[in-house]
Amino acid sequence: MTEAHLTTPRMTGVRIAHTADLDVTTLKAARALLYDVFDDMTAEDWEHSLGGLHALIHEDGELIGHASVVQRRLLHGGRALRCGYVEGVGVRADRRGRGHGAALMDALERVVHSGYELGALGAADEAATFYAARGWQQWRGRSWALTPDGIRRTADEDGCIYVLPAAATPLDLDSDLTCDWRDGDVW
C-alpha cells in the first residue's frame, strides 16, 4: 500500500434513519455540521430538519454530510399535496466536490419518489444550479403560507422554491403554491 492510499478518506455510504432512531451524539454532530455549513442557521432551521428521515454520510468515523426530508402539506390547484420537504442539506467544507451532496440527494429523492406526491425545497442562490441539474424545477408562480392569521404572501421566497414531481400529480409551475405553517422561515 502506498502512503497516498492510506490517507484516502473512506466513505461508508449513506445511512438513512428516522430522527427517532438517531442517538443524541449523532443529532448533536448533525446540528454542529449544519451550523458550520450555514452562516445564518437558526434553532428553527434545525427544528425543521427533525421528525423525518435523515441521510447521513460519515468518513473515517466523522459526520461530513447531512440532509433530511420531512412531511409537509403544500396547497396547489385546490389540493393539499403530501410533500417530502428537503431540509438541512450540507457537506463539510473540506469534503465538498466529491459527490457527497449528490449521494445525499440520491437517497432523499428515492424517499420522495416512493412516499410523496412531490418534493420541495428552498434553495439558496449558490445551490440552485445543483438542484436544477438533478431535475428539480424552479417554482415560477407566487408563494404563500397558511399562517395562524390566514394565508399570507411570501414574496421574498419567489424564485427560491424548487419542486420535484414524484407522482402523476399535475403541477402548474406558474400558479400559486402555499405551504403549511411553521415557526421561523416558513419555506
Summary of the structure (lengths in Angstrom):
residues: 187
radius of gyration: 17.1
end to end distance: 49.1
largest distance: 64.8
contacts: 556
relative contact order: 0.16
helix: 32%
strand: 36%
